[in-house]
Amino acid sequence: MSAAERFFFDTNVLIYWLDPAEGSKYESARRWVSAVWPGGVGRISWQVLNEFYVNAVRKVRAPAGDVRAMVQAFAQWQPTGFGLGVVQRAWYWADKTGVHYWDSLIVASAETADCAWLLSEDFQAGQRFDAVTVVNPFRTGPEEFGLS
């Protein structure tokens, strides 16, 4: 599988995927997860999974046991680790672009996962970080990438 086929999911997409109260964002997030799941082209980081767990339990108020099962399922997306190399790359992006540190960790993780696309609403759509391009999954559907 080439990097051109890989999509890195930011935490916000997974939170919207879980919460039907989010209306159209819920529907968009559901479409994206459904589109990438069969082909195994979704990627994630342990940072995202941890943020998802905390926010799903605290903000969405989903039962902890259910969220733990979701984290285990999303772990099939080969989560990137968290080490000095990722931190150093995050520092690079924070210094070069002014992106907040936690967001720069997301970018560094997307790079580590060899993804071409970062699905997030927290960045400017179309923004490039070397080989990674930001896609706002609430404005762009998976069908625009040949996914159904």
C-alpha positions in Angstrom: 0.0 0.0 0.0 1.4 3.4 -1.0 1.3 6.5 1.1 -1.0 8.0 -1.4 -3.6 5.6 -0.2 -3.3 6.2 3.5 -5.4 8.5 5.6 -4.5 9.6 9.1 -7.4 10.4 11.4 -7.2 13.2 13.9 -9.1 12.8 17.2 -11.9 15.2 16.2 -13.0 12.9 13.4 -13.4 9.9 15.8 -15.2 12.0 18.3 -17.7 13.1 15.7 -17.9 9.4 14.5 -19.1 8.5 18.0 -21.6 11.3 18.7 -24.9 11.4 16.7 -25.7 14.8 18.3 -23.1 16.3 15.9 -25.5 15.8 12.9 -23.8 16.3 9.6 -20.3 15.9 11.1 -21.4 12.6 12.6 -22.6 11.5 9.2 -19.3 12.6 7.5 -17.1 11.0 10.0 -19.1 7.7 9.7 -18.7 7.8 5.9 -15.0 8.3 6.2 -14.5 5.5 8.7 -16.7 3.2 6.6 -14.8 4.0 3.5 -11.3 3.4 4.8 -12.0 0.4 7.1 -12.4 -2.3 4.4 -9.2 -1.4 2.6 -7.1 -1.0 5.7 -6.0 2.5 4.6 -6.8 4.3 7.9 -4.0 5.2 10.2 -3.9 6.6 13.7 -1.6 7.3 16.6 -1.6 6.3 20.3 -2.0 10.0 21.1 -5.2 10.1 19.0 -6.5 6.9 20.7 -5.8 8.3 24.1 -7.4 11.7 23.3 -10.4 9.8 21.9 -10.8 7.7 25.0 -10.7 10.7 27.4 -13.0 12.9 25.3 -15.5 10.1 24.5 -15.9 9.3 28.2 -15.8 12.8 29.6 -17.4 15.0 26.9 -19.6 12.6 25.0 -20.3 10.6 28.1 -20.1 7.2 26.3 -19.7 4.2 28.6 -16.0 3.5 29.3 -16.3 -0.1 28.5 -17.8 0.7 25.1 -15.1 3.2 24.3 -12.4 0.8 25.4 -13.8 -1.7 22.8 -13.7 1.1 20.2 -10.1 1.9 21.0 -9.2 -1.8 20.6 -11.0 -1.9 17.3 -9.2 1.3 16.0 -5.9 -0.2 17.1 -6.2 -2.4 14.0 -5.1 0.8 12.1 -1.5 0.2 13.2 -1.1 3.2 15.7 2.1 5.0 15.5 4.2 5.1 18.6 5.5 8.0 20.6 9.2 8.4 20.9 11.9 11.0 20.7 11.9 10.9 16.8 8.2 11.9 16.7 8.7 14.6 19.4 11.7 16.0 17.4 9.7 16.1 14.2 6.8 17.8 16.1 9.2 20.4 17.4 10.3 20.9 13.8 6.7 21.5 12.6 5.9 23.7 15.6 9.0 25.9 14.9 8.6 26.0 11.1 4.8 26.6 10.9 3.7 27.9 14.3 1.3 25.0 14.7 0.6 24.2 18.4 2.7 21.4 19.8 -0.1 18.9 20.2 -1.2 19.5 16.6 2.4 19.2 15.4 2.5 15.8 17.1 -0.5 14.8 14.9 1.4 15.9 11.8 4.6 14.1 12.9 2.6 10.9 13.5 0.9 11.2 10.1 4.4 11.4 8.6 5.6 8.4 10.7 2.6 6.4 9.4 3.6 7.3 5.9 0.2 9.0 5.1 -0.4 11.4 2.3 -3.6 12.7 3.9 -4.4 14.1 7.3 -8.1 14.2 8.1 -8.8 17.0 10.5 -10.8 20.2 11.0 -8.1 21.7 13.2 -5.9 22.7 10.3 -6.4 24.7 7.2 -7.7 22.4 4.4 -5.1 22.0 1.7 -2.2 22.9 4.1 0.9 20.8 3.3 3.5 19.4 5.6 6.0 18.0 3.2 4.3 14.9 1.8 1.2 15.2 4.1 -1.8 17.3 3.0 -4.7 18.3 5.3 -8.2 17.3 4.2 -11.2 18.7 6.1 -13.4 15.5 6.2 -16.5 17.6 6.8 -16.1 19.5 3.5 -14.6 16.7 1.4 -16.0 13.2 1.1 -14.1 9.9 0.7 -15.6 9.5 -2.8 -13.3 12.3 -4.0 -10.4 10.0 -3.3 -12.0 7.0 -5.0 -13.3 5.5 -1.8 -16.8 4.3 -1.3 
